[in-house]
């Protein structure tokens, strides 16, 4: 999954022959999971039609301050467009439009939107060789980048005039790749490795039966997604679950038993910066596992259990610089038990949730948690979706790391 998934991308198109590539650019943004709207200069419609772009983006295209289809009775609000966007990408950016952007000229809806935008702005120059090399164009580049805009370098190749040289708009794939890389490099967990556990463990009784629990793994998967969205390289060690995740920064390591999870977690812990253990690991397992299916014979049946390895405690004993987070699901004396676990397992943060709280726990899409830090700060959170809880947790970790 691209880092651009669910982001709002406003694509600005100006009047250059490279505008024909804009259709492919819209499709690539859509393929990356982004929401796309298009704003055009009036002259750019000579190179590509609004119908093509609205069909691909599944949104109306704006090319004037009023909606021409409604006889000018509907105003296209450039301020709303600018505020809607998470990223504004102007491709192609002609010498004419860049000069206007650099000097605050505002004579069409694209330029008005540019001046209203609060989001990062990327521009991909496209023009002929002599225009690209002209001192006034270089001045536009310098001014625009000094304002905080980001230039996507033009390529070298055959130009519309027949000349060969610099000035060719970057290919759509390169534009998307440039933006993805730039966004990733600015994320707070870029360069960090985050180890996460999720789901239940299944402890075999015989070849067909096991001891397990009701954990769906949803909380852990949401944490993995939230960490990846902040730029982290994520290792997700998960027990059996129906949850799915598709993110280019998440590597899923499926396991079954507590022993499997212990081994996989220890394989990655030393190279991790943050470890978040949200899995519901079995505390006990059958001491012996039958080789054949156990037949139903007696009225009662006993299984001798033995303790599993305490994964969280084992990590607390060997951690060096890692930030270690545990989860505590309690049914009574919640705070007391969570604080005890925080201290005995050498954690930096523990997430407490109680089965007494409606809407919290296994098999639901919401959770109600309390964050408890190693310095004994207690932050009780309201009932939220597990997506929001995951985002809150990552923000709490960042806050403690930067304290």
C-alpha positions as a printed NumPy array, in Angstrom:
array([[  0.   ,   0.   ,   0.   ],
       [  1.275,   3.444,  -0.893],
       [  1.892,   6.122,   1.718],
       [ -0.546,   8.204,  -0.368],
       [ -3.5  ,   5.944,   0.454],
       [ -6.547,   7.952,   1.587],
       [ -4.718,  11.246,   1.018],
       [ -6.396,  14.095,  -0.86 ],
       [ -4.368,  15.076,  -3.905],
       [ -5.215,  18.166,  -5.921],
       [ -3.685,  17.985,  -9.386],
       [ -3.13 ,  21.289, -11.162],
       [ -2.747,  21.205, -14.944],
       [ -1.369,  24.049, -17.033],
       [ -1.2  ,  24.652, -20.765],
       [  1.707,  22.553, -21.984],
       [  1.879,  19.624, -24.373],
       [  2.903,  17.423, -21.424],
       [ -0.667,  17.78 , -20.165],
       [ -1.43 ,  14.598, -22.105],
       [  0.495,  12.726, -19.377],
       [ -1.876,  14.036, -16.717],
       [ -4.406,  11.301, -17.449],
       [ -1.817,   8.67 , -16.527],
       [ -0.855,  10.666, -13.438],
       [ -4.465,  10.716, -12.223],
       [ -4.716,   6.952, -12.705],
       [ -1.497,   6.345, -10.744],
       [ -2.687,   8.486,  -7.841],
       [ -5.997,   6.603,  -7.819],
       [ -4.126,   3.285,  -7.967],
       [ -2.099,   4.414,  -4.934],
       [ -5.381,   4.804,  -3.038],
       [ -5.529,   8.611,  -3.08 ],
       [ -8.583,  10.813,  -3.581],
       [ -7.982,  13.057,  -6.592],
       [ -9.458,  16.34 ,  -7.748],
       [ -8.255,  18.313, -10.757],
       [ -8.001,  22.063, -11.298],
       [ -7.005,  23.381, -14.742],
       [ -5.996,  26.664, -16.285],
       [ -8.473,  27.632, -19.036],
       [ -5.801,  27.269, -21.733],
       [ -4.871,  23.738, -20.623],
       [ -8.217,  22.497, -21.962],
       [ -6.725,  22.852, -25.449],
       [ -4.387,  19.967, -24.592],
       [ -6.586,  17.585, -22.57 ],
       [-10.321,  17.601, -21.911],
       [-11.935,  18.046, -18.495],
       [-14.216,  15.116, -19.388],
       [-11.243,  12.746, -19.537],
       [ -9.913,  13.943, -16.174],
       [-13.263,  13.976, -14.398],
       [-13.956,  10.439, -15.608],
       [-10.604,   9.177, -14.314],
       [-10.683,  11.097, -11.025],
       [-14.406,  10.505, -10.41 ],
       [-14.694,  14.172,  -9.411],
       [-15.764,  17.321, -11.268],
       [-12.918,  19.318, -12.813],
       [-12.591,  23.047, -12.095],
       [-11.196,  25.358, -14.767],
       [-12.935,  28.641, -13.946],
       [-14.268,  30.48 , -10.923],
       [-17.844,  29.672, -11.912],
       [-19.356,  26.388, -13.083],
       [-19.92 ,  26.767, -16.805],
       [-22.39 ,  23.87 , -16.899],
       [-24.761,  25.845, -14.657],
       [-24.592,  29.111, -16.639],
       [-22.165,  30.637, -14.152],
       [-24.582,  30.358, -11.244],
       [-22.347,  28.049,  -9.152],
       [-19.087,  29.387,  -7.718],
       [-16.075,  27.069,  -7.609],
       [-14.548,  27.88 ,  -4.237],
       [-10.77 ,  27.958,  -4.628],
       [-10.329,  28.312,  -0.859],
       [-12.208,  25.075,  -0.195],
       [-10.141,  23.311,  -2.868],
       [ -6.9  ,  24.498,  -1.292],
       [ -7.968,  23.439,   2.195],
       [ -9.251,  20.037,   0.978],
       [ -5.876,  19.01 ,  -0.383],
       [ -3.225,  17.153,   1.59 ],
       [ -0.874,  17.683,  -1.367],
       [ -1.106,  20.033,  -4.352],
       [  0.731,  18.753,  -7.43 ],
       [  1.1  ,  21.045, -10.451],
       [  2.089,  18.947, -13.453],
       [  2.828,  20.148, -16.001],
       [  4.003,  23.489, -14.63 ],
       [  4.674,  25.831, -17.558],
       [  7.092,  28.776, -17.496],
       [  4.095,  31.118, -17.636],
       [  2.328,  29.6  , -14.627],
       [  5.523,  29.302, -12.574],
       [  6.344,  32.974, -13.2  ],
       [  2.868,  33.923, -11.996],
       [  3.151,  31.676,  -8.937],
       [  6.535,  33.19 ,  -8.098],
       [  5.197,  36.728,  -8.273],
       [  1.751,  36.327,  -6.739],
       [ -0.223,  36.84 ,  -9.958],
       [ -3.71 ,  35.442,  -9.551],
       [ -5.649,  35.498, -12.826],
       [ -7.181,  32.   , -12.913],
       [ -8.597,  29.441, -10.506],
       [ -5.431,  27.327, -10.394],
       [ -3.356,  30.28 ,  -9.237],
       [ -6.   ,  31.368,  -6.734],
       [ -6.062,  27.853,  -5.335],
       [ -2.268,  27.824,  -5.118],
       [ -2.308,  31.011,  -3.059],
       [ -4.994,  29.538,  -0.785],
       [ -3.357,  26.131,  -0.25 ],
       [ -1.965,  25.305,   3.194],
       [ -0.551,  21.932,   2.14 ],
       [  2.798,  20.98 ,   0.571],
       [  2.988,  22.035,  -3.09 ],
       [  4.934,  20.075,  -5.712],
       [  5.549,  21.377,  -9.232],
       [  6.876,  19.517, -12.253],
       [  8.298,  21.942, -14.865],
       [  7.642,  21.244, -18.537],
       [  8.858,  23.448, -21.387],
       [ 11.284,  23.602, -24.273],
       [ 15.046,  23.63 , -23.787],
       [ 15.705,  27.348, -24.322],
       [ 12.814,  28.327, -22.06 ],
       [ 14.054,  25.952, -19.369],
       [ 17.557,  27.472, -19.496],
       [ 16.384,  31.107, -19.509],
       [ 17.472,  33.198, -16.509],
       [ 13.88 ,  34.236, -15.763],
       [ 12.868,  30.575, -15.499],
       [ 15.778,  29.88 , -13.143],
       [ 14.596,  32.83 , -11.052],
       [ 11.107,  31.305, -10.893],
       [ 12.58 ,  27.994,  -9.711],
       [ 14.575,  29.757,  -6.995],
       [ 11.635,  31.841,  -5.792],
       [  9.199,  28.929,  -5.737],
       [ 11.55 ,  26.664,  -3.787],
       [ 12.369,  29.518,  -1.389],
       [  8.626,  29.681,  -0.613],
       [  8.744,  26.01 ,   0.434],
       [  7.408,  24.515,  -2.787],
       [  9.112,  21.339,  -3.987],
       [ 10.376,  21.019,  -7.525],
       [ 10.199,  17.667,  -9.282],
       [ 13.179,  17.86 , -11.656],
       [ 12.503,  17.781, -15.361],
       [ 14.003,  15.011, -17.442],
       [ 16.215,  15.122, -20.496],
       [ 14.985,  13.856, -23.837],
       [ 13.307,  14.757, -27.1  ],
       [ 11.078,  17.815, -26.728],
       [  8.016,  18.925, -28.662],
       [ 10.136,  21.322, -30.737],
       [ 12.326,  18.479, -31.91 ],
       [ 15.254,  19.626, -29.77 ],
       [ 16.85 ,  17.202, -27.359],
       [ 17.658,  18.412, -23.869],
       [ 16.376,  19.349, -20.439],
       [ 12.793,  20.493, -19.93 ],
       [ 10.772,  17.329, -20.436],
       [  8.237,  16.805, -17.639],
       [  9.092,  13.911, -15.341],
       [  7.221,  10.73 , -16.198],
       [  4.045,  10.1  , -14.148],
       [  5.622,   7.106, -12.37 ],
       [  8.607,   9.255, -11.393],
       [  6.353,  12.042, -10.128],
       [  4.433,   9.647,  -7.867],
       [  7.687,   8.049,  -6.677],
       [  9.229,  11.455,  -5.932],
       [  6.238,  12.508,  -3.83 ],
       [  6.047,   9.176,  -1.972],
       [  9.744,   9.331,  -1.107],
       [  9.515,  12.958,   0.001],
       [  6.483,  12.271,   2.2  ],
       [  8.172,   9.239,   3.781],
       [ 11.366,  11.156,   4.532],
       [  9.426,  13.692,   6.579],
       [  7.519,  11.183,   8.709],
       [  8.501,  10.978,  12.408],
       [  9.241,   7.235,  12.409],
       [ 11.19 ,   7.208,   9.149],
       [ 14.292,   5.046,   9.641],
       [ 12.841,   3.348,  12.724],
       [ 12.011,  -0.343,  13.012],
       [  8.872,  -1.202,  14.97 ],
       [  8.147,  -4.741,  16.152],
       [  4.458,  -5.514,  16.831],
       [  2.654,  -8.649,  17.973],
       [ -1.019,  -9.294,  17.313],
       [ -3.769, -11.868,  17.609],
       [ -4.101, -15.017,  19.708],
       [ -1.864, -18.046,  19.981],
       [ -3.147, -21.586,  19.495],
       [ -1.687, -24.257,  21.776],
       [ -2.185, -27.738,  20.328],
       [ -3.908, -30.496,  22.321],
       [ -3.843, -33.01 ,  19.47 ],
       [ -3.672, -32.698,  15.65 ],
       [ -7.18 , -31.187,  15.458],
       [ -7.784, -29.386,  18.777],
       [ -6.151, -26.447,  20.483],
       [ -6.425, -24.026,  23.412],
       [ -6.945, -20.452,  22.216],
       [ -8.747, -17.207,  22.982],
       [-11.115, -14.744,  21.328],
       [ -8.536, -12.189,  20.16 ],
       [ -9.197, -11.078,  16.572],
       [ -5.838,  -9.331,  16.16 ],
       [ -7.536,  -6.126,  14.986],
       [ -5.848,  -3.887,  17.559],
       [ -2.375,  -5.081,  16.616],
       [ -3.064,  -4.721,  12.898],
       [ -4.304,  -1.17 ,  13.416],
       [ -1.131,  -0.353,  15.362],
       [  0.978,  -1.801,  12.544],
       [ -0.852,   0.328,   9.985],
       [ -0.528,   3.466,  12.116],
       [  3.213,   2.91 ,  12.632],
       [  3.765,   2.341,   8.913],
       [  1.809,   5.504,   8.109],
       [  4.338,   7.368,  10.255],
       [  7.162,   5.972,   8.136],
       [  8.318,   3.042,  10.262],
       [  9.537,  -0.275,   8.934],
       [  7.116,  -2.646,  10.672],
       [  7.564,  -6.288,  11.568],
       [  4.127,  -7.688,  12.459],
       [  4.257, -11.047,  14.233],
       [  0.721, -12.372,  14.28 ],
       [ -1.051, -15.412,  15.565],
       [ -3.921, -17.018,  13.6  ],
       [ -6.328, -14.295,  12.454],
       [ -8.562, -13.236,   9.571],
       [ -7.16 ,  -9.697,   9.643],
       [ -5.405,  -8.448,   6.509],
       [ -2.945,  -5.635,   5.923],
       [ -1.459,  -4.32 ,   2.698],
       [  1.241,  -1.751,   3.292],
       [  4.624,  -1.536,   1.604],
       [  6.303,  -0.9  ,   4.977],
       [  4.714,  -3.826,   6.847],
       [  6.227,  -7.316,   6.825],
       [  3.865,  -9.94 ,   8.266],
       [  5.314, -12.939,  10.13 ],
       [  2.548, -15.505,  10.831],
       [  2.977, -17.823,  13.823],
       [  0.719, -20.255,  15.666],
       [  1.885, -21.031,  19.204],
       [  3.349, -18.97 ,  22.027],
       [  6.668, -20.719,  21.456],
       [  6.569, -19.744,  17.771],
       [  5.837, -16.139,  18.702],
       [  8.619, -16.096,  21.309],
       [ 11.17 , -17.285,  18.744],
       [ 10.02 , -14.88 ,  16.009],
       [  9.936, -11.877,  18.334],
       [ 13.433, -12.558,  19.654],
       [ 14.679, -12.871,  16.089],
       [ 13.769,  -9.218,  15.436],
       [ 13.916,  -7.485,  18.821],
       [ 17.611,  -6.572,  18.924],
       [ 17.371,  -4.684,  15.629],
       [ 14.128,  -2.916,  16.628],
       [ 13.742,   0.589,  18.005],
       [ 10.21 ,   0.123,  19.354],
       [  8.379,  -3.052,  20.376],
       [  4.619,  -3.09 ,  20.967],
       [  3.294,  -6.395,  22.246],
       [ -0.47 ,  -6.378,  21.834],
       [ -0.936, -10.119,  21.164],
       [ -3.092, -12.21 ,  23.498],
       [ -0.496, -14.894,  24.182],
       [ -1.547, -18.073,  25.988],
       [ -0.239, -18.237,  29.56 ],
       [ -0.411, -22.045,  29.571],
       [ -0.138, -24.872,  27.041],
       [ -0.709, -28.645,  27.206],
       [  2.324, -30.359,  28.717],
       [  2.059, -33.156,  26.175],
       [  0.499, -33.101,  22.696],
       [ -1.215, -36.262,  21.5  ],
       [  0.04 , -37.582,  18.172],
       [ -3.419, -38.82 ,  17.205],
       [ -6.866, -37.321,  17.657],
       [ -8.037, -38.009,  21.203],
       [-11.175, -40.165,  21.153],
       [-14.176, -39.362,  23.286],
       [-14.319, -42.087,  25.954],
       [-14.757, -40.903,  29.519],
       [-17.31 , -38.481,  30.985],
       [-14.533, -36.177,  32.113],
       [-11.163, -35.407,  30.61 ],
       [ -8.147, -33.675,  32.132],
       [ -5.248, -31.916,  30.454],
       [ -2.076, -31.12 ,  32.356],
       [ -0.879, -27.608,  31.501],
       [  2.497, -25.922,  31.808],
       [  3.448, -22.259,  31.667],
       [  4.484, -20.718,  28.382],
       [  7.479, -18.389,  28.157],
       [  6.706, -14.808,  29.131],
       [  7.631, -12.978,  25.929],
       [  7.151,  -9.476,  27.285],
       [  9.192, -10.103,  30.42 ],
       [ 11.969, -11.733,  28.411],
       [ 12.258,  -8.608,  26.266],
       [ 12.265,  -6.344,  29.316],
       [ 15.228,  -8.299,  30.667],
       [ 17.372,  -7.815,  27.557],
       [ 16.262,  -4.417,  26.24 ],
       [ 18.876,  -1.713,  25.809],
       [ 17.699,   1.364,  23.925],
       [ 14.397,  -0.116,  22.75 ],
       [ 11.098,   1.474,  23.761],
       [  8.96 ,  -1.38 ,  25.081],
       [  5.154,  -1.317,  25.234],
       [  2.883,  -3.952,  26.755],
       [ -0.87 ,  -4.478,  26.937],
       [ -2.852,  -5.484,  29.981],
       [ -6.381,  -6.843,  29.631],
       [ -7.828,  -6.961,  33.139],
       [-11.154,  -7.796,  34.778],
       [-10.53 ,  -6.545,  38.334],
       [ -8.111,  -4.237,  40.184],
       [ -7.15 ,  -3.023,  36.735],
       [ -4.8  ,  -0.139,  37.586],
       [ -3.015,  -2.062,  40.322],
       [ -2.373,  -5.068,  38.094],
       [ -1.307,  -2.928,  35.118],
       [  1.149,  -0.914,  37.231],
       [  2.599,  -4.133,  38.608],
       [  3.08 ,  -5.501,  35.115],
       [  4.657,  -2.237,  33.952],
       [  7.295,  -2.419,  36.701],
       [  7.96 ,  -6.163,  36.821],
       [  8.456,  -6.407,  33.046],
       [ 10.568,  -3.259,  32.695],
       [  8.193,  -1.485,  30.31 ],
       [  8.217,   2.123,  29.142],
       [  4.453,   2.197,  28.626],
       [  1.53 ,  -0.103,  29.245],
       [ -1.9  ,   0.031,  27.639],
       [ -4.656,  -1.044,  30.001],
       [ -8.05 ,  -2.097,  28.83 ],
       [-10.761,  -3.692,  30.907],
       [-13.371,  -6.246,  29.981],
       [-15.652,  -4.314,  32.337],
       [-15.836,  -1.451,  29.81 ],
       [-18.572,  -1.75 ,  27.231],
       [-17.195,  -1.652,  23.691],
       [-13.674,  -2.718,  24.728],
       [-11.803,  -5.983,  24.395],
       [-11.972,  -8.812,  21.87 ],
       [-14.041,  -9.013,  18.7  ],
       [-15.179,  -5.375,  18.504],
       [-14.013,  -2.422,  16.421],
       [-13.711,  -0.071,  19.41 ],
       [-11.557,   0.043,  22.513],
       [-11.325,   2.044,  25.728],
       [ -7.811,   2.219,  27.082],
       [ -5.661,   3.887,  29.698],
       [ -2.018,   4.734,  29.041],
       [  0.323,   4.328,  32.003],
       [  3.93 ,   5.464,  31.637],
       [  7.047,   4.334,  33.482],
       [  7.02 ,   7.699,  35.3  ],
       [  3.522,   6.818,  36.595],
       [  1.578,   9.238,  34.399],
       [ -1.958,   7.917,  33.884],
       [ -3.987,   9.006,  30.858],
       [ -7.479,   7.553,  30.608],
       [ -8.909,   7.681,  27.097],
       [-12.571,   7.713,  26.031],
       [-14.11 ,   4.946,  23.93 ],
       [-12.697,   5.218,  20.413],
       [-12.298,   3.147,  17.29 ],
       [ -9.271,   0.862,  17.35 ],
       [ -7.879,   2.895,  14.463],
       [ -7.947,   6.026,  16.635],
       [ -6.546,   4.157,  19.645],
       [ -3.625,   2.973,  17.514],
       [ -2.916,   6.532,  16.337],
       [ -3.129,   7.831,  19.921],
       [ -0.727,   5.137,  21.08 ],
       [  1.879,   6.049,  18.462],
       [  1.575,   9.724,  19.371],
       [  2.083,   8.85 ,  23.052],
       [  5.204,   6.851,  22.172],
       [  6.58 ,   9.768,  20.112],
       [  5.842,  12.151,  22.988],
       [  7.798,   9.986,  25.441],
       [ 10.66 ,   9.443,  23.005],
       [ 11.07 ,  13.19 ,  22.498],
       [ 10.535,  14.183,  26.127]])
